[in-house]
Amino acid sequence: MPIVTIQQGPRQVEQKRELVERITAAFVETLECPAESVLVWIQEYPAEN
């Protein structure tokens, strides 16, 4: 099961959704794993850090 952790500043919900969809698609296409097995964790930090 692929696990991806992203650390970033705040983003809009729609941007995060698209990012997760594209990352998941890359794993499905490249590793031929089921989309349900890909976990993407987004940790947001204040922009001033």
PQR file with spaces between the fields and no chain letter, atoms N, CA, C, O and H, PARSE charges and radii, in Angstrom:
ATOM       1  N    MET     1       0.837   -1.167    0.000 -0.4000 1.5000
ATOM       2  CA   MET     1       0.000    0.000    0.000 -0.0000 2.0000
ATOM       3  C    MET     1       0.889    1.240    0.000  0.5500 1.7000
ATOM       4  O    MET     1       1.612    1.473    0.969 -0.5500 1.4000
ATOM       5  N    PRO     2       0.851    2.034   -1.055 -0.5600 1.5000
ATOM       6  CA   PRO     2       1.626    3.275   -1.099  0.2800 2.0000
ATOM       7  C    PRO     2       1.050    4.310   -0.128  0.5500 1.7000
ATOM       8  O    PRO     2      -0.164    4.493   -0.035 -0.5500 1.4000
ATOM       9  N    ILE     3       1.949    4.976    0.584 -0.4000 1.5000
ATOM      10  CA   ILE     3       1.562    6.060    1.487 -0.0000 2.0000
ATOM      11  C    ILE     3       2.375    7.290    1.110  0.5500 1.7000
ATOM      12  O    ILE     3       3.605    7.240    1.083 -0.5500 1.4000
ATOM      13  H    ILE     3       2.935    4.827    0.508  0.4000 1.0000
ATOM      14  N    VAL     4       1.697    8.386    0.822 -0.4000 1.5000
ATOM      15  CA   VAL     4       2.351    9.627    0.429 -0.0000 2.0000
ATOM      16  C    VAL     4       2.025   10.681    1.480  0.5500 1.7000
ATOM      17  O    VAL     4       0.862   10.867    1.839 -0.5500 1.4000
ATOM      18  H    VAL     4       0.698    8.426    0.844  0.4000 1.0000
ATOM      19  N    THR     5       3.054   11.372    1.975 -0.4000 1.5000
ATOM      20  CA   THR     5       2.848   12.460    2.925 -0.0000 2.0000
ATOM      21  C    THR     5       3.290   13.764    2.277  0.5500 1.7000
ATOM      22  O    THR     5       4.411   13.869    1.779 -0.5500 1.4000
ATOM      23  H    THR     5       3.999   11.220    1.684  0.4000 1.0000
ATOM      24  N    ILE     6       2.416   14.746    2.286 -0.4000 1.5000
ATOM      25  CA   ILE     6       2.702   16.054    1.705 -0.0000 2.0000
ATOM      26  C    ILE     6       2.673   17.078    2.828  0.5500 1.7000
ATOM      27  O    ILE     6       1.715   17.139    3.599 -0.5500 1.4000
ATOM      28  H    ILE     6       1.505   14.661    2.691  0.4000 1.0000
ATOM      29  N    GLN     7       3.716   17.872    2.917 -0.4000 1.5000
ATOM      30  CA   GLN     7       3.765   18.958    3.892 -0.0000 2.0000
ATOM      31  C    GLN     7       3.782   20.258    3.102  0.5500 1.7000
ATOM      32  O    GLN     7       4.660   20.477    2.267 -0.5500 1.4000
ATOM      33  H    GLN     7       4.494   17.823    2.291  0.4000 1.0000
ATOM      34  N    GLN     8       2.810   21.112    3.370 -0.4000 1.5000
ATOM      35  CA   GLN     8       2.677   22.334    2.572 -0.0000 2.0000
ATOM      36  C    GLN     8       1.950   23.402    3.366  0.5500 1.7000
ATOM      37  O    GLN     8       1.419   23.156    4.450 -0.5500 1.4000
ATOM      38  H    GLN     8       2.097   20.934    4.048  0.4000 1.0000
ATOM      39  N    GLY     9       1.943   24.594    2.793 -0.4000 1.5000
ATOM      40  CA   GLY     9       1.138   25.673    3.346 -0.0000 2.0000
ATOM      41  C    GLY     9      -0.319   25.465    2.975  0.5500 1.7000
ATOM      42  O    GLY     9      -0.639   24.559    2.204 -0.5500 1.4000
ATOM      43  H    GLY     9       2.373   24.794    1.913  0.4000 1.0000
ATOM      44  N    PRO    10      -1.197   26.281    3.507 -0.5600 1.5000
ATOM      45  CA   PRO    10      -2.632   26.144    3.241  0.2800 2.0000
ATOM      46  C    PRO    10      -2.963   26.269    1.748  0.5500 1.7000
ATOM      47  O    PRO    10      -2.386   27.089    1.035 -0.5500 1.4000
ATOM      48  N    ARG    11      -3.892   25.445    1.303 -0.4000 1.5000
ATOM      49  CA   ARG    11      -4.385   25.467   -0.075 -0.0000 2.0000
ATOM      50  C    ARG    11      -5.902   25.325   -0.046  0.5500 1.7000
ATOM      51  O    ARG    11      -6.481   24.918    0.961 -0.5500 1.4000
ATOM      52  H    ARG    11      -4.361   24.778    1.882  0.4000 1.0000
ATOM      53  N    GLN    12      -6.532   25.663   -1.154 -0.4000 1.5000
ATOM      54  CA   GLN    12      -7.981   25.511   -1.291 -0.0000 2.0000
ATOM      55  C    GLN    12      -8.337   24.022   -1.339  0.5500 1.7000
ATOM      56  O    GLN    12      -7.542   23.199   -1.794 -0.5500 1.4000
ATOM      57  H    GLN    12      -6.063   25.993   -1.972  0.4000 1.0000
ATOM      58  N    VAL    13      -9.531   23.691   -0.869 -0.4000 1.5000
ATOM      59  CA   VAL    13      -9.978   22.299   -0.836 -0.0000 2.0000
ATOM      60  C    VAL    13      -9.935   21.679   -2.231  0.5500 1.7000
ATOM      61  O    VAL    13      -9.488   20.543   -2.388 -0.5500 1.4000
ATOM      62  H    VAL    13     -10.177   24.360   -0.500  0.4000 1.0000
ATOM      63  N    GLU    14     -10.390   22.408   -3.234 -0.4000 1.5000
ATOM      64  CA   GLU    14     -10.412   21.862   -4.594 -0.0000 2.0000
ATOM      65  C    GLU    14      -8.998   21.571   -5.104  0.5500 1.7000
ATOM      66  O    GLU    14      -8.791   20.580   -5.805 -0.5500 1.4000
ATOM      67  H    GLU    14     -10.753   23.330   -3.106  0.4000 1.0000
ATOM      68  N    GLN    15      -8.038   22.406   -4.768 -0.4000 1.5000
ATOM      69  CA   GLN    15      -6.647   22.161   -5.158 -0.0000 2.0000
ATOM      70  C    GLN    15      -6.130   20.878   -4.520  0.5500 1.7000
ATOM      71  O    GLN    15      -5.447   20.088   -5.172 -0.5500 1.4000
ATOM      72  H    GLN    15      -8.206   23.211   -4.199  0.4000 1.0000
ATOM      73  N    LYS    16      -6.451   20.672   -3.258 -0.4000 1.5000
ATOM      74  CA   LYS    16      -6.005   19.460   -2.563 -0.0000 2.0000
ATOM      75  C    LYS    16      -6.666   18.222   -3.157  0.5500 1.7000
ATOM      76  O    LYS    16      -6.019   17.185   -3.304 -0.5500 1.4000
ATOM      77  H    LYS    16      -7.006   21.314   -2.728  0.4000 1.0000
ATOM      78  N    ARG    17      -7.936   18.321   -3.497 -0.4000 1.5000
ATOM      79  CA   ARG    17      -8.626   17.184   -4.122 -0.0000 2.0000
ATOM      80  C    ARG    17      -7.957   16.797   -5.437  0.5500 1.7000
ATOM      81  O    ARG    17      -7.705   15.621   -5.699 -0.5500 1.4000
ATOM      82  H    ARG    17      -8.461   19.163   -3.378  0.4000 1.0000
ATOM      83  N    GLU    18      -7.678   17.802   -6.254 -0.4000 1.5000
ATOM      84  CA   GLU    18      -7.046   17.520   -7.543 -0.0000 2.0000
ATOM      85  C    GLU    18      -5.658   16.920   -7.354  0.5500 1.7000
ATOM      86  O    GLU    18      -5.282   15.993   -8.072 -0.5500 1.4000
ATOM      87  H    GLU    18      -7.883   18.757   -6.041  0.4000 1.0000
ATOM      88  N    LEU    19      -4.903   17.434   -6.405 -0.4000 1.5000
ATOM      89  CA   LEU    19      -3.572   16.905   -6.124 -0.0000 2.0000
ATOM      90  C    LEU    19      -3.647   15.434   -5.731  0.5500 1.7000
ATOM      91  O    LEU    19      -2.883   14.614   -6.238 -0.5500 1.4000
ATOM      92  H    LEU    19      -5.208   18.186   -5.822  0.4000 1.0000
ATOM      93  N    VAL    20      -4.563   15.101   -4.832 -0.4000 1.5000
ATOM      94  CA   VAL    20      -4.722   13.710   -4.396 -0.0000 2.0000
ATOM      95  C    VAL    20      -5.137   12.826   -5.571  0.5500 1.7000
ATOM      96  O    VAL    20      -4.625   11.716   -5.714 -0.5500 1.4000
ATOM      97  H    VAL    20      -5.184   15.767   -4.420  0.4000 1.0000
ATOM      98  N    GLU    21      -6.045   13.296   -6.402 -0.4000 1.5000
ATOM      99  CA   GLU    21      -6.480   12.520   -7.569 -0.0000 2.0000
ATOM     100  C    GLU    21      -5.320   12.243   -8.515  0.5500 1.7000
ATOM     101  O    GLU    21      -5.175   11.124   -9.009 -0.5500 1.4000
ATOM     102  H    GLU    21      -6.461   14.198   -6.286  0.4000 1.0000
ATOM     103  N    ARG    22      -4.496   13.248   -8.771 -0.4000 1.5000
ATOM     104  CA   ARG    22      -3.375   13.075   -9.701 -0.0000 2.0000
ATOM     105  C    ARG    22      -2.288   12.166   -9.128  0.5500 1.7000
ATOM     106  O    ARG    22      -1.714   11.348   -9.846 -0.5500 1.4000
ATOM     107  H    ARG    22      -4.613   14.157   -8.370  0.4000 1.0000
ATOM     108  N    ILE    23      -2.012   12.311   -7.846 -0.4000 1.5000
ATOM     109  CA   ILE    23      -1.018   11.437   -7.210 -0.0000 2.0000
ATOM     110  C    ILE    23      -1.510    9.993   -7.242  0.5500 1.7000
ATOM     111  O    ILE    23      -0.755    9.079   -7.571 -0.5500 1.4000
ATOM     112  H    ILE    23      -2.479   12.976   -7.263  0.4000 1.0000
ATOM     113  N    THR    24      -2.771    9.799   -6.901 -0.4000 1.5000
ATOM     114  CA   THR    24      -3.346    8.452   -6.926 -0.0000 2.0000
ATOM     115  C    THR    24      -3.277    7.864   -8.327  0.5500 1.7000
ATOM     116  O    THR    24      -2.894    6.705   -8.491 -0.5500 1.4000
ATOM     117  H    THR    24      -3.384   10.542   -6.634  0.4000 1.0000
ATOM     118  N    ALA    25      -3.637    8.639   -9.331 -0.4000 1.5000
ATOM     119  CA   ALA    25      -3.596    8.166  -10.716 -0.0000 2.0000
ATOM     120  C    ALA    25      -2.182    7.773  -11.127  0.5500 1.7000
ATOM     121  O    ALA    25      -2.000    6.792  -11.848 -0.5500 1.4000
ATOM     122  H    ALA    25      -3.948    9.580   -9.197  0.4000 1.0000
ATOM     123  N    ALA    26      -1.184    8.521  -10.681 -0.4000 1.5000
ATOM     124  CA   ALA    26       0.207    8.200  -11.016 -0.0000 2.0000
ATOM     125  C    ALA    26       0.605    6.840  -10.443  0.5500 1.7000
ATOM     126  O    ALA    26       1.273    6.056  -11.117 -0.5500 1.4000
ATOM     127  H    ALA    26      -1.332    9.318  -10.095  0.4000 1.0000
ATOM     128  N    PHE    27       0.200    6.559   -9.212 -0.4000 1.5000
ATOM     129  CA   PHE    27       0.510    5.255   -8.613 -0.0000 2.0000
ATOM     130  C    PHE    27      -0.223    4.132   -9.334  0.5500 1.7000
ATOM     131  O    PHE    27       0.353    3.074   -9.588 -0.5500 1.4000
ATOM     132  H    PHE    27      -0.343    7.196   -8.665  0.4000 1.0000
ATOM     133  N    VAL    28      -1.487    4.357   -9.664 -0.4000 1.5000
ATOM     134  CA   VAL    28      -2.277    3.339  -10.362 -0.0000 2.0000
ATOM     135  C    VAL    28      -1.645    3.025  -11.719  0.5500 1.7000
ATOM     136  O    VAL    28      -1.501    1.856  -12.078 -0.5500 1.4000
ATOM     137  H    VAL    28      -1.955    5.216   -9.459  0.4000 1.0000
ATOM     138  N    GLU    29      -1.272    4.048  -12.464 -0.4000 1.5000
ATOM     139  CA   GLU    29      -0.696    3.858  -13.794 -0.0000 2.0000
ATOM     140  C    GLU    29       0.702    3.259  -13.730  0.5500 1.7000
ATOM     141  O    GLU    29       1.031    2.377  -14.522 -0.5500 1.4000
ATOM     142  H    GLU    29      -1.389    4.998  -12.172  0.4000 1.0000
ATOM     143  N    THR    30       1.526    3.723  -12.804 -0.4000 1.5000
ATOM     144  CA   THR    30       2.922    3.310  -12.753 -0.0000 2.0000
ATOM     145  C    THR    30       3.117    1.970  -12.052  0.5500 1.7000
ATOM     146  O    THR    30       3.845    1.110  -12.548 -0.5500 1.4000
ATOM     147  H    THR    30       1.259    4.440  -12.160  0.4000 1.0000
ATOM     148  N    LEU    31       2.475    1.791  -10.911 -0.4000 1.5000
ATOM     149  CA   LEU    31       2.677    0.582  -10.107 -0.0000 2.0000
ATOM     150  C    LEU    31       1.569   -0.453  -10.281  0.5500 1.7000
ATOM     151  O    LEU    31       1.642   -1.557   -9.741 -0.5500 1.4000
ATOM     152  H    LEU    31       1.883    2.489  -10.509  0.4000 1.0000
ATOM     153  N    GLU    32       0.534   -0.076  -11.049 -0.4000 1.5000
ATOM     154  CA   GLU    32      -0.605   -0.956  -11.300 -0.0000 2.0000
ATOM     155  C    GLU    32      -1.237   -1.455  -10.000  0.5500 1.7000
ATOM     156  O    GLU    32      -1.591   -2.628   -9.878 -0.5500 1.4000
ATOM     157  H    GLU    32       0.474    0.821  -11.487  0.4000 1.0000
ATOM     158  N    CYS    33      -1.371   -0.554   -9.043 -0.4000 1.5000
ATOM     159  CA   CYS    33      -2.017   -0.898   -7.778 -0.0000 2.0000
ATOM     160  C    CYS    33      -3.429   -0.314   -7.775  0.5500 1.7000
ATOM     161  O    CYS    33      -3.697    0.653   -8.488 -0.5500 1.4000
ATOM     162  H    CYS    33      -1.084    0.399   -9.143  0.4000 1.0000
ATOM     163  N    PRO    34      -4.317   -0.881   -6.996 -0.5600 1.5000
ATOM     164  CA   PRO    34      -5.672   -0.335   -6.948  0.2800 2.0000
ATOM     165  C    PRO    34      -5.692    1.051   -6.306  0.5500 1.7000
ATOM     166  O    PRO    34      -4.955    1.312   -5.355 -0.5500 1.4000
ATOM     167  N    ALA    35      -6.522    1.915   -6.819 -0.4000 1.5000
ATOM     168  CA   ALA    35      -6.614    3.281   -6.289 -0.0000 2.0000
ATOM     169  C    ALA    35      -6.973    3.274   -4.807  0.5500 1.7000
ATOM     170  O    ALA    35      -6.537    4.149   -4.058 -0.5500 1.4000
ATOM     171  H    ALA    35      -7.121    1.703   -7.591  0.4000 1.0000
ATOM     172  N    GLU    36      -7.755    2.304   -4.384 -0.4000 1.5000
ATOM     173  CA   GLU    36      -8.178    2.229   -2.983 -0.0000 2.0000
ATOM     174  C    GLU    36      -7.009    1.970   -2.032  0.5500 1.7000
ATOM     175  O    GLU    36      -7.121    2.214   -0.831 -0.5500 1.4000
ATOM     176  H    GLU    36      -8.109    1.593   -4.992  0.4000 1.0000
ATOM     177  N    SER    37      -5.894    1.480   -2.560 -0.4000 1.5000
ATOM     178  CA   SER    37      -4.751    1.162   -1.696 -0.0000 2.0000
ATOM     179  C    SER    37      -3.807    2.346   -1.501  0.5500 1.7000
ATOM     180  O    SER    37      -2.895    2.277   -0.676 -0.5500 1.4000
ATOM     181  H    SER    37      -5.803    1.281   -3.536  0.4000 1.0000
ATOM     182  N    VAL    38      -4.012    3.425   -2.245 -0.4000 1.5000
ATOM     183  CA   VAL    38      -3.132    4.596   -2.161 -0.0000 2.0000
ATOM     184  C    VAL    38      -3.647    5.535   -1.070  0.5500 1.7000
ATOM     185  O    VAL    38      -4.797    5.972   -1.098 -0.5500 1.4000
ATOM     186  H    VAL    38      -4.752    3.482   -2.915  0.4000 1.0000
ATOM     187  N    LEU    39      -2.774    5.836   -0.112 -0.4000 1.5000
ATOM     188  CA   LEU    39      -3.123    6.772    0.958 -0.0000 2.0000
ATOM     189  C    LEU    39      -2.309    8.047    0.787  0.5500 1.7000
ATOM     190  O    LEU    39      -1.085    7.995    0.667 -0.5500 1.4000
ATOM     191  H    LEU    39      -1.839    5.481   -0.089  0.4000 1.0000
ATOM     192  N    VAL    40      -2.977    9.175    0.777 -0.4000 1.5000
ATOM     193  CA   VAL    40      -2.301   10.469    0.653 -0.0000 2.0000
ATOM     194  C    VAL    40      -2.658   11.297    1.883  0.5500 1.7000
ATOM     195  O    VAL    40      -3.827   11.591    2.130 -0.5500 1.4000
ATOM     196  H    VAL    40      -3.972    9.217    0.875  0.4000 1.0000
ATOM     197  N    TRP    41      -1.636   11.668    2.648 -0.4000 1.5000
ATOM     198  CA   TRP    41      -1.806   12.480    3.850 -0.0000 2.0000
ATOM     199  C    TRP    41      -1.300   13.881    3.554  0.5500 1.7000
ATOM     200  O    TRP    41      -0.179   14.047    3.073 -0.5500 1.4000
ATOM     201  H    TRP    41      -0.686   11.429    2.448  0.4000 1.0000
ATOM     202  N    ILE    42      -2.109   14.883    3.835 -0.4000 1.5000
ATOM     203  CA   ILE    42      -1.699   16.271    3.638 -0.0000 2.0000
ATOM     204  C    ILE    42      -1.616   16.943    4.999  0.5500 1.7000
ATOM     205  O    ILE    42      -2.594   16.999    5.744 -0.5500 1.4000
ATOM     206  H    ILE    42      -3.020   14.747    4.226  0.4000 1.0000
ATOM     207  N    GLN    43      -0.431   17.451    5.306 -0.4000 1.5000
ATOM     208  CA   GLN    43      -0.219   18.206    6.541 -0.0000 2.0000
ATOM     209  C    GLN    43      -0.019   19.660    6.143  0.5500 1.7000
ATOM     210  O    GLN    43       0.893   19.983    5.382 -0.5500 1.4000
ATOM     211  H    GLN    43       0.363   17.406    4.701  0.4000 1.0000
ATOM     212  N    GLU    44      -0.865   20.526    6.653 -0.4000 1.5000
ATOM     213  CA   GLU    44      -0.761   21.942    6.310 -0.0000 2.0000
ATOM     214  C    GLU    44      -0.158   22.720    7.473  0.5500 1.7000
ATOM     215  O    GLU    44      -0.479   22.496    8.640 -0.5500 1.4000
ATOM     216  H    GLU    44      -1.606   20.264    7.271  0.4000 1.0000
ATOM     217  N    TYR    45       0.713   23.628    7.115 -0.4000 1.5000
ATOM     218  CA   TYR    45       1.387   24.480    8.089 -0.0000 2.0000
ATOM     219  C    TYR    45       1.136   25.933    7.725  0.5500 1.7000
ATOM     220  O    TYR    45       0.956   26.241    6.547 -0.5500 1.4000
ATOM     221  H    TYR    45       0.974   23.810    6.167  0.4000 1.0000
ATOM     222  N    PRO    46       1.119   26.823    8.684 -0.5600 1.5000
ATOM     223  CA   PRO    46       0.934   28.243    8.383  0.2800 2.0000
ATOM     224  C    PRO    46       1.998   28.729    7.399  0.5500 1.7000
ATOM     225  O    PRO    46       3.143   28.279    7.433 -0.5500 1.4000
ATOM     226  N    ALA    47       1.610   29.640    6.535 -0.4000 1.5000
ATOM     227  CA   ALA    47       2.517   30.143    5.499 -0.0000 2.0000
ATOM     228  C    ALA    47       3.758   30.809    6.072  0.5500 1.7000
ATOM     229  O    ALA    47       4.797   30.815    5.413 -0.5500 1.4000
ATOM     230  H    ALA    47       0.680   30.005    6.506  0.4000 1.0000
ATOM     231  N    GLU    48       3.690   31.363    7.261 -0.4000 1.5000
ATOM     232  CA   GLU    48       4.841   32.082    7.818 -0.0000 2.0000
ATOM     233  C    GLU    48       5.916   31.169    8.393  0.5500 1.7000
ATOM     234  O    GLU    48       6.969   31.662    8.796 -0.5500 1.4000
ATOM     235  H    GLU    48       2.846   31.358    7.797  0.4000 1.0000
ATOM     236  N    ASN    49       5.694   29.854    8.449 -0.4000 1.5000
ATOM     237  CA   ASN    49       6.726   28.943    8.971 -0.0000 2.0000
ATOM     238  C    ASN    49       7.772   28.649    7.946  0.5500 1.7000
ATOM     239  O    ASN    49       8.711   27.902    8.219 -0.5500 1.4000
ATOM     240  H    ASN    49       4.838   29.452    8.122  0.4000 1.0000
